[in-house]
Amino acid sequence: MTLGVILVAAGLAWPWLTKLGLFHLPGDIVIEREKFRFYFPITSMILISLAISLVLWLLRK
């Protein structure tokens, strides 16, 4: 249930999150071809994972 609330909040905040430039970092994989675009934000996901891990670690203490 908590994960659902987090996903809904992230979905509602998406317009503001994209303005931060978070998903255009060096290391994010982008393959663009004619009528095709593949985007794999590996660097962004690592940073988000680290931030969430830090928050959870701080809340546990």
Residue pairs with C-beta under 8 A, 6 or more apart in sequence:
10 17
17 23
22 44
22 47
22 48
23 39
23 41
23 44
25 41
25 43
25 44
25 47
26 43
27 42
27 43
28 39
28 40
28 41
28 42
28 43
28 44
29 38
29 39
29 40
29 41
29 42
30 37
30 38
30 39
30 40
31 37
31 38
31 39
32 38
